[in-house]
Amino acid sequence: MQWGTPQSQGDGNRSDGPYQPYQPYEPYEPHGPSYEEIPTAPVLPAMPAMPATQAAPATPVGSKLLLVAQDVVKQYKVGGGTVTALRHVTLTVGEGRIVAIRGRSGAGKTTLLNIIAGLDSPTSGHVALFGRDLATLNERKRTELRRHDLGFVFQAAHLNPVLTARENVEVPLRLARTARKEREGRSHEALALVGLAEREKHRPPELSGGEQQRVAIARALVHAPRIVLADEPTGNLDSHTGLAILDLMRRVAHRAGITFIVTTHDPQASQMADEVYDISDGVLSPGQR
C-alpha cells in the first residue's frame, strides 16, 4: 500500500496503474506477549502550507502541521437556555503524533472530534485541516475530505458480522469505488499492519474483542488517511488488550506518519501519547502524564 497516496477512483473497474507491493515486514513488539509482525510504511508526503492568516501555537519540531483549531466555541440551544459544550478551545496537531484527550463523559471530547471531522460546525472560532478552513467547504467537499484524509475508530468495533475481516476492512475502499484488485491488496496489507493477515477470512464472531478492534483500526487505515480520530478505542477492552491497542497506534503513528487523536478515560493512554490534554466542562488544557 502506498501510504499517503489516494486510492483509485471511478467506476470501480478502473485501476490507476500497476499495483505496488507493500514494504517488507519488521518485527512488531508490543508490551506484553508478542503479536504478529508489523511492516514499516513510508512517510506521508508533505502537506500544503497553512495560510499565513492562521496564527497558531507551534507544532513539535520536525512535525508537519495537520490540524489547527483556534478559539473554538460550541453552543447548543436546549429548551429556553444555552449549553456551552466547548469553551475557546485551541489545539494544534502535527504529523505522526499520538494526541490523547482525557475527560469524563460529557466533558466535550466527542463534540471536539465531531468539529475536527467537519461533522459539526463551531458556533465561533476556526478549524483548519491540512491547510483548508472547514468553514469554507460545503458538505460535499467535507465528505470527500473525510473519505480520503480521515479515519475513524470507535469504542465498539462496529464490524459487519456476516463479512470477513478483510471484507470489513474493504468497506471504505468500496465507498470510494476503488478497483477490486487494489481493494483486496490494500485490505490484506492493512490487516498485516495490525498483525491479522492470517485471520483475514475469519468473521467477527470468530475473533476476540482485541482482534475485532484491530480490524477496526485496519479499516480506518486502509485508505491511507492523514489523521485517525479514535473515540474511546479501548473503552470495551481489558487493560492488557487496551495497552496493546494503544501501543499499536503509537507504532503506526511513528512509522507511517499517521496522526491519531484519541479521546479516552484510559490512564494508559497518557503513557503512550506524545501529547496529553485534559478537557473539563468544555475547557481544553495541557495535561500531566
C-alpha positions as CSV (number, residue, x, y, z in Angstrom):
1,M,0.0,0.0,0.0
2,Q,1.3,3.4,-0.9
3,W,0.6,5.3,2.4
4,G,-0.4,8.9,1.7
5,T,-1.4,8.2,-2.0
6,P,-5.1,8.5,-2.7
7,Q,-6.8,5.3,-3.9
8,S,-8.1,4.9,-7.4
9,Q,-11.5,6.4,-8.0
10,G,-14.0,5.9,-10.8
11,D,-16.4,3.2,-11.8
12,G,-15.0,0.5,-9.6
13,N,-13.3,-1.4,-12.5
14,R,-10.5,1.0,-13.3
15,S,-7.0,0.9,-11.8
16,D,-4.7,3.9,-11.9
17,G,-1.7,1.8,-12.7
18,P,0.1,-1.4,-11.7
19,Y,-0.4,-2.4,-8.1
20,Q,2.6,-1.6,-5.9
21,P,3.5,-4.2,-3.2
22,Y,4.0,-3.1,0.4
23,Q,7.3,-2.7,2.2
24,P,9.0,-5.6,3.9
25,Y,7.9,-6.7,7.3
26,E,9.7,-5.7,10.5
27,P,9.0,-7.2,14.0
28,Y,6.1,-5.8,15.9
29,E,6.9,-6.0,19.6
30,P,4.1,-4.5,21.8
31,H,4.2,-4.5,25.6
32,G,3.3,-8.0,27.0
33,P,3.1,-11.1,24.8
34,S,4.3,-10.6,21.3
35,Y,1.8,-10.3,18.4
36,E,2.3,-10.9,14.7
37,E,4.7,-8.8,12.7
38,I,4.1,-5.2,11.7
39,P,5.5,-3.7,8.5
40,T,7.2,-0.3,8.1
41,A,5.3,2.2,6.0
42,P,6.9,5.2,4.2
43,V,6.4,8.7,5.5
44,L,3.5,10.6,4.1
45,P,4.1,13.4,1.6
46,A,4.3,17.0,2.7
47,M,1.0,18.7,3.2
48,P,0.2,22.2,1.8
49,A,1.4,25.1,3.9
50,M,-1.2,26.7,6.2
51,P,-2.4,30.1,5.1
52,A,-0.5,33.0,6.5
53,T,-3.6,34.2,8.3
54,Q,-3.6,31.2,10.6
55,A,-1.6,32.2,13.6
56,A,-1.4,29.1,15.8
57,P,0.6,27.5,18.6
58,A,3.9,26.0,17.4
59,T,3.8,22.3,16.3
60,P,6.5,20.0,17.5
61,V,9.9,20.4,15.8
62,G,10.2,18.3,12.7
63,S,6.4,17.6,12.6
64,K,4.3,18.9,9.7
65,L,1.1,20.8,10.7
66,L,-2.1,18.9,10.1
67,L,-4.7,20.5,12.4
68,V,-5.2,24.0,13.7
69,A,-8.3,24.7,15.9
70,Q,-8.4,28.2,17.2
71,D,-10.7,29.7,19.8
72,V,-13.4,27.2,19.1
73,V,-16.7,27.6,20.9
74,K,-19.7,25.3,20.5
75,Q,-23.1,26.1,22.0
76,Y,-26.4,24.3,21.7
77,K,-29.9,25.7,22.3
78,V,-31.7,23.4,24.8
79,G,-35.2,24.4,25.8
80,G,-35.1,28.1,26.6
81,G,-31.4,28.1,27.5
82,T,-27.9,27.6,26.0
83,V,-25.5,24.8,26.8
84,T,-21.8,25.5,26.1
85,A,-20.0,22.3,25.1
86,L,-16.7,23.8,24.1
87,R,-15.1,27.0,25.5
88,H,-12.4,28.7,23.5
89,V,-10.6,25.5,22.5
90,T,-7.2,25.9,20.8
91,L,-5.4,22.8,19.6
92,T,-2.5,22.3,17.1
93,V,-1.5,18.8,16.0
94,G,1.4,17.7,13.8
95,E,2.1,14.7,11.6
96,G,2.9,11.3,13.1
97,R,1.7,12.2,16.6
98,I,-0.4,10.4,19.2
99,V,-2.6,13.0,21.0
100,A,-4.6,11.9,24.0
101,I,-7.6,14.0,25.1
102,R,-8.8,12.9,28.6
103,G,-12.0,13.8,30.2
104,R,-15.1,12.4,31.8
105,S,-18.3,11.7,29.9
106,G,-20.0,15.0,28.9
107,A,-16.8,17.0,29.1
108,G,-16.8,17.8,25.4
109,K,-14.4,15.1,23.9
110,T,-16.8,13.8,21.3
111,T,-18.1,17.2,20.4
112,L,-14.5,18.3,19.7
113,L,-13.8,15.2,17.5
114,N,-17.1,15.9,15.5
115,I,-16.0,19.5,14.9
116,I,-12.5,18.4,13.8
117,A,-14.1,16.0,11.4
118,G,-16.4,18.6,9.9
119,L,-19.4,16.6,11.1
120,D,-20.5,19.7,13.2
121,S,-19.6,23.4,12.9
122,P,-18.4,25.6,15.8
123,T,-20.5,28.4,17.0
124,S,-17.4,30.6,16.7
125,G,-13.7,30.1,16.1
126,H,-11.9,28.3,13.2
127,V,-10.8,24.8,12.4
128,A,-8.3,24.1,9.5
129,L,-7.4,20.6,8.4
130,F,-4.4,20.2,6.0
131,G,-4.4,23.9,5.3
132,R,-8.1,24.1,4.5
133,D,-10.5,26.1,6.6
134,L,-13.5,23.8,7.2
135,A,-15.9,26.8,7.2
136,T,-15.1,27.4,3.5
137,L,-16.0,23.8,2.5
138,N,-19.5,22.7,1.5
139,E,-20.9,19.4,2.7
140,R,-19.8,17.5,-0.4
141,K,-16.2,18.7,0.0
142,R,-16.2,17.9,3.7
143,T,-17.5,14.4,2.9
144,E,-14.6,14.0,0.3
145,L,-12.1,15.1,2.9
146,R,-13.4,12.6,5.5
147,R,-13.5,9.8,2.9
148,H,-9.9,10.3,1.8
149,D,-7.9,12.0,4.6
150,L,-9.6,10.9,7.9
151,G,-10.0,7.6,9.5
152,F,-12.4,6.7,12.4
153,V,-12.2,4.3,15.3
154,F,-14.9,4.0,17.9
155,Q,-15.3,2.3,21.3
156,A,-17.2,-0.5,19.6
157,A,-15.6,-2.0,16.5
158,H,-18.9,-1.8,14.5
159,L,-18.0,-4.7,12.2
160,N,-20.5,-6.3,9.9
161,P,-20.8,-9.8,11.4
162,V,-21.6,-11.5,8.1
163,L,-18.4,-10.1,6.4
164,T,-14.9,-11.5,6.8
165,A,-12.3,-9.4,8.4
166,R,-10.9,-8.4,5.0
167,E,-14.3,-7.6,3.6
168,N,-15.0,-5.3,6.6
169,V,-11.7,-3.5,6.0
170,E,-12.6,-3.1,2.3
171,V,-15.7,-1.0,3.1
172,P,-14.1,2.5,2.8
173,L,-12.5,1.4,-0.5
174,R,-15.8,0.2,-1.9
175,L,-17.4,3.6,-1.0
176,A,-14.5,5.2,-2.9
177,R,-15.1,2.9,-5.9
178,T,-11.6,1.5,-5.7
179,A,-10.8,-1.2,-8.2
180,R,-11.2,-4.8,-6.9
181,K,-7.6,-5.8,-7.2
182,E,-6.4,-2.8,-5.4
183,R,-9.1,-3.2,-2.7
184,E,-8.0,-6.7,-2.0
185,G,-4.3,-5.8,-1.9
186,R,-4.8,-2.8,0.4
187,S,-7.1,-4.6,2.8
188,H,-4.7,-7.5,3.1
189,E,-1.8,-5.1,3.8
190,A,-3.8,-3.1,6.3
191,L,-4.6,-6.3,8.2
192,A,-0.9,-7.3,8.1
193,L,-0.1,-3.9,9.5
194,V,-2.2,-4.7,12.6
195,G,-0.9,-8.3,12.8
196,L,-4.0,-10.0,11.5
197,A,-3.0,-11.2,8.0
198,E,-3.6,-14.8,8.9
199,R,-7.1,-14.0,10.2
200,E,-8.5,-12.1,7.2
201,K,-11.0,-14.8,6.3
202,H,-12.5,-15.0,9.8
203,R,-15.8,-13.3,10.6
204,P,-16.1,-11.0,13.7
205,P,-17.8,-13.7,15.9
206,E,-14.7,-15.8,15.4
207,L,-12.4,-13.0,16.7
208,S,-11.6,-11.8,20.2
209,G,-12.5,-8.3,21.3
210,G,-8.9,-7.1,20.8
211,E,-8.8,-8.7,17.3
212,Q,-12.0,-7.0,16.4
213,Q,-10.7,-3.6,17.4
214,R,-7.5,-4.2,15.4
215,V,-9.7,-5.0,12.4
216,A,-11.5,-1.7,13.0
217,I,-8.1,0.1,13.1
218,A,-7.1,-1.6,9.8
219,R,-10.4,-0.4,8.3
220,A,-9.5,3.2,9.5
221,L,-6.0,2.9,7.9
222,V,-6.8,1.1,4.6
223,H,-7.3,4.3,2.6
224,A,-4.1,5.9,3.9
225,P,-5.6,8.8,6.0
226,R,-3.5,11.6,7.4
227,I,-5.4,11.6,10.7
228,V,-7.3,8.9,12.6
229,L,-9.9,10.1,15.1
230,A,-10.3,7.5,17.8
231,D,-13.2,7.9,20.3
232,E,-12.6,5.8,23.4
233,P,-11.0,3.0,21.3
234,T,-10.0,0.9,24.4
235,G,-13.2,1.5,26.4
236,N,-14.6,-2.0,25.8
237,L,-11.3,-3.8,26.3
238,D,-9.4,-5.2,29.3
239,S,-6.3,-3.3,30.5
240,H,-3.8,-5.6,28.8
241,T,-5.6,-5.7,25.4
242,G,-6.2,-1.9,25.6
243,L,-2.5,-1.3,26.2
244,A,-1.6,-3.5,23.2
245,I,-4.1,-1.4,21.0
246,L,-2.6,1.9,22.2
247,D,0.9,0.5,21.5
248,L,-0.2,-0.5,18.0
249,M,-1.5,3.0,17.4
250,R,1.8,4.6,18.6
251,R,3.9,2.4,16.3
252,V,1.7,3.1,13.3
253,A,1.8,6.8,14.0
254,H,5.6,6.9,14.3
255,R,6.4,4.6,11.4
256,A,3.7,5.6,8.9
257,G,3.4,9.3,9.8
258,I,-0.3,9.0,10.5
259,T,-1.6,11.1,13.4
260,F,-4.0,9.6,16.0
261,I,-6.2,11.9,18.1
262,V,-7.5,9.7,20.8
263,T,-10.2,10.6,23.4
264,T,-10.0,8.4,26.4
265,H,-10.7,7.6,30.0
266,D,-7.8,5.1,30.0
267,P,-4.9,6.2,32.1
268,Q,-2.6,4.0,30.0
269,A,-3.2,6.3,27.0
270,S,-1.2,9.1,28.8
271,Q,1.9,6.9,28.8
272,M,1.6,6.1,25.0
273,A,0.8,9.6,23.9
274,D,3.2,12.2,22.5
275,E,0.9,15.0,23.8
276,V,-1.7,14.8,26.5
277,Y,-4.6,17.2,27.1
278,D,-7.4,17.3,29.7
279,I,-10.9,18.6,28.9
280,S,-13.4,19.6,31.6
281,D,-16.6,21.5,31.1
282,G,-15.6,22.2,27.5
283,V,-12.2,23.8,28.5
284,L,-9.1,22.1,27.0
285,S,-5.8,22.4,28.8
286,P,-2.4,20.7,28.7
287,G,-2.4,17.6,30.9
288,Q,0.1,15.8,33.1
289,R,1.2,12.3,32.4
